[in-house]
Amino acid sequence: MPGTEPDSLDHLSPGVTAVIAALDFEEADRVRLMELGFIPGSSVSCQRVVPLGDLAIFQVEGTQVALRKETAARITLQPSSAGREPDADGG
């Protein structure tokens, strides 16, 4: 359904995979997140949202990383592939 895809990582629902488009951070923070695997073009999935909290657990590059909602909000997702599972052939 048009308009229902998440535009940033903080809107990604558990179990959904998306592709990272951009990181809106100062250089040092952007580099640290990229070291953790948050690289534009990489797939990321939401594993779970911590109940009554400000954290969500994301799977990226084979690692689980907890991010605060305010941090996840600054990671944008590619609209064309956000919110859909990859096809069986990887595409």
Secondary structure, 3 states (H helix, E strand, C coil): CCCCCCCEHHHCCECCEEEEEEECCCHHHHHHHHHCCCCCCCEEEEEEECCCCCEEEEEECCEEEEEEHHHHCCEEECCCCCCCCCCCCCC
